[in-house]
Amino acid sequence: MAPVVRALACEADIESLVCVTGQHRLMLQQVLDLFDIKVDYSLDVMQPDQTLNGLSARLLGLLDPVLETTRPDRILVHGDTTTAMIAALAAFHRRIPVAHVEAGLRTGDLSQPWPEEMNRRYVDVVSDLLLAPTAMAKSNLAAEHLAGRVVVTGNTVIDALRLTVESIAFDHKLRDRLDAHFPYLRADKKLLLVTGHRRENFGPGFAEICDALATLSRRPDIQIVYPVHLNPNVQGPVQAALAQLPNIHLIEPLDYLLFVRLMQRAHVILTDSGGVQEEAPSLGKPVLVMRNVTERPEAVAAGTVQLVGTDSARIIAAVTQLYEDDAVWQCTTQRLNPYGDGHAAERIASVLCGREIDEFGMVKIEPLEKARLVAKIFQKI
């Protein structure tokens, strides 16, 4: 949402207020500082060992007084978190219009990802403005015959990435400072960047993932960096299985700027994250997704993303192919990103102000011209 906040700040006719829930407070503050965002309302929702129902109840109780005090003309929520769903519910109960940024993503399976698939469906049902990132997301919404107006904007994730890549590209001191956080990286080993935190992978899924990483770590040409999520269901099995192995670096979660730099330096990215599936193609990085289904099928169709699930053998085979077959790796890195052009937030601000826009991906651009535009936005470092 950071690019949206910045875009709305440029609109004289809009007063935009920011409310954060206080989850992962340290990582949140780093993002607020990076994008120079002022918080108007900060909630303190987190408690030890909090259940989803407990979190939902606290969110609803804390968000409702904010809505009562501010009486907004509209609220904007992003994505598929429990926070997004509860915020949409609170607004719906007060008859406040909801705009859903990143509307229309679907896997068709309520259990994958869980609970995100249900969350985003609910937000779409109560939203009167559905800001879809892609034409496929718009098609998903049309098939459900929802009442809201649908506009294809591209994904704001790509806007945030564009701003960050530009900062790294033009500030050599910043780039050196970021690289200094990874003194253990070696030039003679190709980086496999790993992220994993999905709830549906807790238990057996993470055991399989750790088995695969343990096997891959024995390759002489690999170095594995895994920023380990703070959730104990992730920390426990990952630390127990991988902490003592060579060529594996288990590190604390990174702030956004550091993570983007690490993605830039990666040879392959292995993840169960949704956002990484969108960001990595802009950086020319192959992505292997440790899930059986994805709400972002555009990247699979484009050839930048491959679903490998959590089966250890499939993960090992897919990583091995990208490390040993340079032709396959090169083919994967040269595909175009179907998720955005870096101007989604501008389109969203225009829609909110009632201005006409050209929807993302709905205007035909010749392939060579499109490649030139993408290369201009995301220069490789």
PANU-270314 format. One record per residue (C-alpha): x negated, y negated, z negated; residue in three letters. Coordinates in steps of 0.25 Angstrom, whole numbers, padded with zeros to 4 digits, always signed. Each point is the difference from the previous one (the first is absolute). Layout:
XYZALA;...
//
This chain:
+0000+0000+0000MET;-0012-0009-0001ALA;+0001-0005+0014PRO;+0015-0003-0001VAL;-0003-0008-0013VAL;-0010-0008+0008ARG;+0009-0002+0012ALA;+0012-0004-0008LEU;-0009-0011-0007ALA;-0002-0007+0013CYS;+0015-0001+0002GLU;+0005-0014-0005ALA;+0015+0005-0001ASP;-0003+0012-0009ILE;-0004+0001-0015GLU;-0006+0014-0002SER;-0002+0006-0014LEU;-0009+0012-0003VAL;+0004+0010-0010CYS;-0009+0012-0004VAL;+0003+0012-0009THR;-0014+0001-0006GLY;-0003+0014+0004GLN;-0015+0003+0002HIS;-0003-0014-0005ARG;-0015+0000+0003LEU;+0002+0004+0015MET;+0012-0010+0001LEU;-0009-0012-0005GLN;-0011+0003+0010GLN;+0011-0001+0011VAL;+0006-0012-0005LEU;-0014-0007-0001ASP;-0004+0005+0014LEU;+0012-0006+0007PHE;+0001-0012-0010ASP;+0015+0003-0004ILE;+0006-0007-0012LYS;+0010+0009-0008VAL;+0012-0006-0005ASP;+0006+0012-0008TYR;-0009+0011-0006SER;+0007+0012-0007LEU;-0006+0010-0009ASP;+0006+0013+0004VAL;-0011+0010-0002MET;+0001+0009-0012GLN;-0009+0013-0003PRO;+0006+0013+0007ASP;+0012-0008+0005GLN;+0010+0008+0008THR;+0006-0005+0013LEU;+0013-0001-0007ASN;-0006-0008-0011GLY;-0008-0009+0009LEU;+0013-0002+0008SER;+0008-0004-0012ALA;-0011-0010-0005ARG;-0001-0006+0014LEU;+0015-0002+0001LEU;+0001-0006-0014GLY;-0012-0010+0003LEU;+0004-0004+0014LEU;+0014-0003-0002ASP;-0003-0013-0009PRO;-0010-0005+0011VAL;+0011+0001+0010LEU;+0010-0007-0010GLU;-0010-0011-0002THR;-0005-0003+0014THR;+0013+0003+0007ARG;-0007+0003+0014PRO;+0007-0001+0013ASP;-0007+0012+0004ARG;-0011+0010-0005ILE;-0010+0007+0008LEU;-0005+0014-0004VAL;-0011+0008+0006HIS;-0001+0015+0004GLY;+0005+0012-0009ASP;-0005-0001-0014THR;+0009+0001-0012THR;-0001-0015-0002THR;+0005-0003+0014ALA;+0012+0009-0002MET;+0003-0005-0014ILE;-0002-0015+0005ALA;+0010+0003+0011ALA;+0010+0006-0009LEU;-0001-0012-0010ALA;+0002-0009+0011ALA;+0012+0008+0006PHE;+0007+0000-0013HIS;-0001-0016+0000ARG;+0004-0001+0014ARG;-0013-0006+0004ILE;-0004+0004+0015PRO;-0012+0009+0001VAL;-0011+0000+0011ALA;-0008+0013+0001HIS;-0014-0002+0005VAL;-0005+0013+0007GLU;+0014+0006+0002ALA;+0004+0012+0007GLY;-0011+0010-0003LEU;+0005+0014-0001ARG;-0005+0014-0002THR;+0014+0006+0000GLY;-0004+0008-0013ASP;+0004-0006-0013LEU;-0011+0008-0007SER;-0011-0005+0009GLN;-0005-0010-0004PRO;+0007+0000-0014TRP;+0006-0009-0005PRO;-0003-0009+0011GLU;+0009+0005+0011GLU;+0012-0002-0008MET;-0005-0014-0005ASN;-0001-0005+0014ARG;+0013+0006+0005ARG;+0007-0007-0012TYR;-0006-0014+0003VAL;+0003+0001+0014ASP;+0015+0003-0003VAL;+0002-0012-0009VAL;-0009-0010+0009SER;+0007-0010+0010ASP;-0014-0002+0006LEU;-0008+0011+0004LEU;-0014-0004+0005LEU;-0005+0013+0007ALA;-0015+0001+0003PRO;+0002+0008+0013THR;+0010+0004+0011ALA;+0001+0014-0006MET;+0004-0006-0013ALA;+0010-0008+0006LYS;+0006+0013+0007SER;+0000+0007-0013ASN;+0009-0011-0006LEU;+0009+0000+0012ALA;+0002+0015-0001ALA;+0005-0003-0014GLU;+0010-0011+0004HIS;-0004-0009-0011LEU;+0007-0014-0001ALA;-0013-0008-0001GLY;-0006-0008+0011ARG;-0013+0007+0005VAL;-0012-0008+0005VAL;-0013+0007+0004VAL;-0012-0009-0005THR;-0012+0010-0001GLY;-0005+0003-0014ASN;-0006-0010-0009THR;-0010+0010-0005VAL;-0007-0003+0014ILE;+0001-0015-0003ASP;-0007+0002-0014ALA;-0011+0008+0007LEU;-0002-0010+0011ARG;-0003-0011-0011LEU;-0009+0009-0008THR;-0008+0005+0013VAL;-0002-0015+0004GLU;-0005-0003-0014SER;-0010+0011+0000ILE;-0004-0003+0015ALA;-0003-0015-0002PHE;-0006+0001-0014ASP;-0013+0007+0000HIS;-0003-0002-0015LYS;+0014+0006-0003LEU;-0003+0012+0009ARG;-0014+0002-0007ASP;+0007-0001-0014ARG;+0010+0010+0004LEU;-0010+0010+0005ASP;-0008-0002-0013ALA;+0011+0008-0007HIS;-0003+0012+0008PHE;-0015+0002-0002PRO;+0001+0015+0000TYR;+0005+0000+0015LEU;-0011+0006+0009ARG;-0002-0004+0015ALA;-0003+0015+0004ASP;+0013+0005-0005LYS;+0014-0003+0005LYS;+0010-0005-0010LEU;+0013+0008-0002LEU;+0009-0010-0008LEU;+0011+0007-0008VAL;+0012-0005-0007THR;+0011+0008-0006GLY;+0011-0003-0010HIS;+0014+0005+0005ARG;+0009+0006-0011ARG;+0004+0011+0010GLU;-0015+0005+0000ASN;-0001+0001-0015PHE;-0004+0014-0005GLY;-0003+0010+0011PRO;-0001-0011+0011GLY;-0012-0007-0007PHE;-0006+0014-0004ALA;-0001+0003+0015GLU;-0005-0014+0004ILE;-0011+0002-0011CYS;-0004+0013+0006ASP;-0001-0006+0014ALA;-0009-0011-0005LEU;-0009+0009-0008ALA;-0002+0008+0013THR;-0002-0012+0009LEU;-0010-0006-0010SER;-0010+0011+0003ARG;-0002-0005+0014ARG;-0013-0007+0002PRO;+0005-0012+0008ASP;+0012-0004-0009ILE;+0002-0009-0012GLN;+0013-0001-0006ILE;+0005-0012-0008VAL;+0013+0002-0007TYR;+0006-0012-0008PRO;+0008+0008-0010VAL;+0014-0005-0003HIS;+0003-0004-0015LEU;+0011+0010-0001ASN;-0004+0011-0010PRO;+0007+0010+0009ASN;-0011-0004+0011VAL;-0012-0003-0010GLN;+0001+0014-0007GLY;-0001+0010+0011PRO;-0009-0009+0009VAL;-0011-0003-0011GLN;+0001+0015-0005ALA;-0003+0006+0014ALA;-0009-0011+0007LEU;-0007-0008-0011ALA;-0013+0008+0000GLN;-0001+0003+0015LEU;-0011-0006+0009PRO;+0004-0009+0012ASN;+0013-0004-0007ILE;+0001-0014-0007HIS;+0013-0001-0009LEU;+0002-0015-0002ILE;+0010-0009-0007GLU;+0011-0005+0008PRO;-0005-0012+0009LEU;+0006-0013+0002ASP;+0005-0003+0014TYR;-0012-0007+0005LEU;-0009+0011-0004LEU;+0009+0011+0006PHE;+0001-0007+0013VAL;-0015-0001+0001ARG;-0001+0015-0004LEU;+0010+0003+0011MET;-0009-0008+0010GLN;-0012+0009-0004ARG;+0007+0013+0001ALA;-0001+0011+0011HIS;+0013+0007-0004VAL;+0011-0004-0010ILE;+0007+0012-0007LEU;+0013-0006-0007THR;+0014+0002-0005ASP;+0002-0015+0000SER;+0011-0006+0009GLY;-0008-0014+0002GLY;-0013+0006+0003VAL;+0007+0007+0012GLN;+0003-0014+0005GLU;-0013-0007-0003GLU;-0010+0010+0004ALA;+0004+0000+0015PRO;-0003-0015+0001SER;-0014+0003-0005LEU;-0002+0011+0010GLY;+0000+0011-0011LYS;+0006+0014+0002PRO;+0010+0004-0011VAL;+0003+0014-0005LEU;+0013-0001-0009VAL;+0001+0010-0011MET;+0015+0001+0001ARG;+0010+0009+0008ASN;+0008-0011+0005VAL;-0002-0015+0002THR;+0010-0012+0001GLU;-0010-0006+0010ARG;+0000+0009+0012PRO;-0004-0011+0010GLU;-0015+0002-0004ALA;+0001+0015+0002VAL;+0006-0002+0014ALA;-0011-0010+0003ALA;-0011+0010-0004GLY;-0006-0008-0012THR;+0006+0009-0011VAL;+0001+0015-0002GLN;+0008+0007-0010LEU;-0008+0010-0008VAL;+0009+0003-0012GLY;-0007+0004-0013THR;-0004+0014+0005ASP;-0015+0001-0003SER;-0004+0007+0013ALA;+0008-0010+0009ARG;-0007-0012-0007ILE;-0014+0007+0002ILE;+0003+0003+0015ALA;+0005-0014+0003ALA;-0012-0007-0007VAL;-0010+0010+0006THR;+0005-0003+0015GLN;-0001-0015-0002LEU;-0014+0002-0006TYR;-0005+0009+0011GLU;+0007-0003+0013ASP;-0003-0015+0003ASP;+0009+0000+0012ALA;+0012+0003-0009VAL;-0005-0011-0010TRP;-0002-0010+0011GLN;+0014+0003+0006CYS;+0007-0002-0013THR;-0007-0014-0003THR;+0003-0006+0013GLN;+0015+0001-0001ARG;+0009-0013-0003LEU;+0007-0003-0013ASN;+0015+0001+0002PRO;+0003-0007-0013TYR;-0003-0015+0002GLY;-0008-0011+0006ASP;-0003-0008-0012GLY;+0012-0010+0001HIS;+0012+0007-0007ALA;+0000-0010-0011ALA;+0002-0011+0009GLU;+0012+0007+0007ARG;+0006+0003-0014ILE;-0001-0015-0004ALA;+0006-0004+0014SER;+0012+0009-0002VAL;+0003-0005-0014LEU;+0000-0014+0006CYS;+0009+0004+0011GLY;-0010-0002+0011ARG;+0000+0009+0012GLU;-0012+0010+0002ILE;-0006+0010+0009ASP;+0002+0013-0007GLU;-0013+0008-0002PHE;-0002+0011+0010GLY;+0012-0003+0008MET;-0007-0009+0010VAL;-0008+0009+0011LYS;-0015-0003+0000ILE;-0009+0007+0009GLU;-0009+0010-0007PRO;-0013-0008+0004LEU;+0005-0013-0005GLU;+0005+0007-0013LYS;-0013+0006-0003ALA;-0007-0014+0002ARG;+0010-0006-0010LEU;-0002+0011-0010VAL;-0016-0001+0002ALA;+0001-0015-0002LYS;+0008+0001-0013ILE;-0008+0012-0006PHE;-0015-0002+0003GLN;-0008+0012-0005LYS;-0011-0003-0010ILE;
//
